Amino acid sequence: MTCKVECYAGSSYPEKPRAFDWDGQHYIVEEILNQYRTPEGIGFVVRCRPGESIFTLFYEISEEVWQIRPESSVMISEESHQN
């Protein structure tokens, strides 16, 4: 599955994720809770809407790809998925 993440990139990429698509839903990043670096890439733990969903977004530098992993989330109603 291709992961699409929209980011702000000032002096380097990625600096600040703004939005992403996951499991057929578009999420807007409300807050970056944590940011970290590893030898493989850059990770962000974010709180987003809809809901109060928490995701880890990880950018693998050598492959230039994103990984998206849900950490926890408030249940999103079926009505939200139908829009």
C-alpha positions as CSV (number, residue, x, y, z in Angstrom):
1,M,0.0,0.0,0.0
2,T,1.3,3.4,-0.9
3,C,1.3,5.9,1.9
4,K,0.7,9.5,1.1
5,V,1.9,12.1,3.7
6,E,1.7,15.9,3.1
7,C,4.6,17.7,4.8
8,Y,6.0,21.1,5.3
9,A,9.6,21.1,4.1
10,G,11.7,24.2,4.9
11,S,15.4,23.5,5.0
12,S,15.0,19.7,4.9
13,Y,12.4,17.0,4.2
14,P,10.4,16.1,6.1
15,E,10.1,18.9,8.7
16,K,6.5,18.8,9.7
17,P,3.7,16.4,8.6
18,R,0.4,18.2,7.9
19,A,-1.9,15.6,6.6
20,F,-2.0,12.0,5.4
21,D,-4.3,9.3,3.9
22,W,-4.7,6.0,5.7
23,D,-7.2,3.2,5.3
24,G,-9.4,5.2,3.0
25,Q,-9.6,8.2,5.4
26,H,-7.9,11.6,5.1
27,Y,-6.4,12.8,8.4
28,I,-5.3,16.4,9.4
29,V,-2.4,16.6,11.8
30,E,-3.4,18.7,14.8
31,E,-0.3,18.3,16.9
32,I,3.1,16.7,16.8
33,L,3.4,14.9,20.1
34,N,6.9,13.5,19.6
35,Q,9.6,13.6,16.9
36,Y,12.6,11.3,16.7
37,R,15.5,10.2,14.5
38,T,17.0,6.8,13.9
39,P,19.8,5.8,11.5
40,E,17.0,4.7,9.1
41,G,14.8,7.8,9.1
42,I,12.6,10.3,10.9
43,G,9.5,9.6,13.0
44,F,6.6,11.6,14.2
45,V,3.9,10.7,16.7
46,V,0.9,12.9,15.8
47,R,-2.6,13.6,17.1
48,C,-5.0,14.2,14.3
49,R,-8.6,14.6,13.2
50,P,-11.2,13.2,12.6
51,G,-11.4,11.9,16.1
52,E,-8.5,12.2,18.5
53,S,-6.5,9.6,16.6
54,I,-2.8,9.0,17.4
55,F,-0.5,7.7,14.6
56,T,3.2,7.2,14.2
57,L,4.5,8.5,10.8
58,F,7.9,7.2,9.9
59,Y,9.9,8.4,6.8
60,E,12.6,5.9,5.6
61,I,15.3,8.1,4.1
62,S,17.1,5.5,2.0
63,E,13.8,4.2,0.4
64,E,12.1,7.6,0.4
65,V,8.8,6.0,1.6
66,W,6.5,6.6,4.5
67,Q,5.2,4.1,7.0
68,I,2.0,4.9,8.9
69,R,1.0,3.0,12.1
70,P,-2.1,3.7,14.2
71,E,-1.2,3.9,17.9
72,S,-4.6,4.5,19.4
73,S,-7.8,6.2,18.3
74,V,-11.2,7.2,19.3
75,M,-13.7,5.1,17.4
76,I,-14.8,6.9,14.2
77,S,-18.4,6.5,13.4
78,E,-19.5,4.6,10.3
79,E,-21.1,7.9,9.1
80,S,-17.6,9.5,9.0
81,H,-16.4,6.8,6.6
82,Q,-19.3,7.3,4.2
83,N,-18.5,11.0,3.5
